[in-house]
Amino acid sequence: MADWKAAVPGRSVVCVDPAVTEVQRAEPGAPARCPAMPGVCPAGPRRRHPGPDAAMHRILAIPDGPATVGEDAAHRIFNVSIALSAGRCLLSYVVLPVLAPLIGTAAGLTAAIGVPVAVLALVFDVLGIRRFWLAGHRWRWPMTGVYLAVIGMVTSLLVGDLVRLT
């Protein structure tokens, strides 16, 4: 049995049980109520997803049940991951190409710095996608597209840096 008293503030939680014909929504921040057993959902937390959503939940290892992350957390990780990707591009194409010749360092320095920054940016991009899906955010599909475009660009830069290092 799953205790639903730890509902995510600001989100409604639904008790889903095939044996229960009447489902009651909890007020945001209040515990969910199941008509069969108040405060407990005998079937445990479950969400039903259409085909593409179910596939993304499997790929990203999103557990069934109510949203475990608020939308604010998804927005914060988005800001961090995009800032890392943008910072990596600025370092690779603006700052280091101008500074390296001025201070007389080798051109390989930009690749050596770009690789760890790119890897970190990719990790945060994947975390960002997962966070949007954990929150059940209404923009999760469009944001997944944005993230995949950024991941594609950062990956191509990472491959270029790895080629320059070898």
N, C-alpha and C positions, 0 to 999 in steps of 0.2 A: 504494500500500500504506500502511496506517495502522499506526503503532507504538503499541501499547497499553501501553507501560511506564509511562505517566503516569496510572495509574488513580487515581481519587479515593479517598483513604484512608477506610476504613470502608464501602466499597461493593464489591459483587461486580461484575465485568465479564464479559460473555459475548461470545465471538467468534461471529458469525453469518455463515455462508457456505453457500450451497446445496450446494456441492461437498463440504463437510465433514459427515460423518455423525455424528461424535462431537464434542461441544462440551464443553470443560472450563471450569469456573468457577475463577477465581483466588481465592485467599484475600484477605480485605480488606487492601488496601494493597500486595499483591503484583502483579507484572505478569501480565496475562492470557496464557493459553497457547492457541495454536491448533494442533491436531494436524498441519495441513498445513505450517505454518511457525512454529516456536516463537517467541513474542514478537511475532508479526505476524499480523494478520488480513487475508488477501488481498482480501476483499470490502470492507474498510473497516468502520468502526463503523456499525451500523444497529440501530434499535429498531423493532419493529412495534407500531402503536397501533390500537385499535379506532376506529370512526368519530368519536365525539365527541372523543376524545383527539387524533386526527389533526387535527381542525378547530382545536382549541385550540393545537396545536403550530404550525399555519400562521399563525393570528392573532397569536400571541405571538412568532413567528420563532424558535422553539426548534429548534436543530439536531438532526439525528439522531445517535445514538451514545450512549455512556454518559453518565450524569449528570455535569455539569460543575461543579455547585455542591453543597456539602454542606447537610444539613438545618439545621445551626446558622446558616448564612448566611440561610436562608429565615426562620428565627425572628427573627433580628436585624432584618431589614428590616421584618418584620411589626410588631415593637415600635415601630420608628421611625415607620412610616406611620400606625399607629393613634394614636400619641402626637401626631403633627402634626394629624391630623383632630380629635382630642379638644381639643387646644390651640386650634385655630381656633374650635371651638364655644364653649369657655370664654371666649375673647377676645370673640367676637361677642355672647354672651348673658349673660355674668356680669360680666366685668371692665370692658369698655368702656362698657356702658350705665350702670354705677354710677359709674365714674371720670369720664366725659366731662361730665356735668352738674356734678360737684363742682369740676372745674377750669375749667369754663366753655368747653369746646371745642364745636365744631359737631358735630351728629349724623352728618354725612358722614364724620367721622374713622373711625368703626367700619367703614364700607364700604371706605374707602381702605386700611385695614389688612387687612381680611378678604379682599380679592381676591388679593393676592400669597400670603397664607398658604394660601388655598384652592387656588390653582394648584399650589403646592409640595406640598400634601397629596395632590392628585390624581396628580401625577407619582410620588410615593412609593407610592401605592396601586397604580398600574400596575406599577411596578418590583417591588412585593411579590408581585403575582400571578405575574409572570414568574419571579421567583426560586423560588417554590414549584414551578412547572412545570419549571424547569431542574434542580431537585434531585430531580425524580421523587417528591416527597413523597407519602406515602400519604393525606394530608389535603388534597391539592391541589384537589379539587372542592368540598368544604365551605368551604375558605378562599377560593376564588374567589367563592362565594356571599356570604360575609361582606364581602369586598372590594367586590363589586358593590353591596351595600346601602350601604356607607359612601360609595362613589363617587356613588351616587344622591343621598344626603343632602347631601354636600358640594357637588355640582353645583347642587342646588336653592338652597343658600345662596349660592353664587357668582352665580347668575342674579339672585337678590334683591339682592345687593350691587351688581351692575352696573346694575340698574334704578335703585337709589337714587343712584348716581353720575351718571346721565344726566339 
